[in-house]
């Protein structure tokens, strides 16, 4: 445990002091197939790499501000589109949610419908965000990252395939997945086979309390991508007592602090090709706060 904390501490110190919690540095609006899509952008003084992030279903980029600020302080430009299933998306009929709020079965069916409906627009949003980033920061290496449903979108860009779409980005240096989605039968995502072609380096961050009833009642389901993807440069951090909301917390949470620091090591190692980070990543072991696996 001491060795793990020492390694993580060194790399946190290397990025300097972290800014206080705030909203995104700026926003930009882009056109995606006739839709106006808002990009939230966290921009460092001098970017070394880019992270294209897809938020969880119903969420929004600003809820991950503490995580993004840590990446920004490490020299990464973060570009995060607001997806059509977000509670902040313009034009969303919020009256529907209020009408079915007390009807659990109706709410589940609505979420399933929303997830399926938003799938293709999410893929398009992330592809458009990547195109924007390439123009804004030409020649910089980039990775995809996401939380929950957004983690699936990031992994598809990294090579994971499902029956409905093949949208791999061969230029992606790595994929970082927080609480990656479990089975989604509506999308043909039923097991680990969908992740066989995920060849990009992967860091999967989850926890032994990471459930989303009634969709995911077994935390182990989040590990399908780690277990089913091609071996080599695949890592899983499984926090003890950690639930689904970890990436939306801040540095006051010890588990968040450790996972965020590990994510920086991973990004430096596989996006920037930093030799010290590569050595540090290989040295990370399980400890009191989390189990670490690699394959």
Buried (B, 14 or more C-beta within 10 A) or exposed (E): EEEBBEBBEEBBEBBEEBBEEEEBBEBEEBEBEEBEBBBBBBBBEEBBBBBBBBBBBBBBBBBBBBBBBBBBBBBBBBBBBBBBBBEBBEEBEEEEBEEBEEEEEEBBEBBBEBBBEBBBBBBBBBBBBBEBBBEBBEEBBBBBBBBBBBBBBBBBBBBBBBEBEEBBBEEBBBBBBBBBBBBBEEBEBBEBEBBEBBBBBBBBBBBBEBBBEEBBEEBEBBBBBBBBBBEEBBBBBBBBEBBBBBBBBBBEBEBBBBBBBBBBBBBBBBBBEBEEBBEBBEEBEBBEBBBBBBE
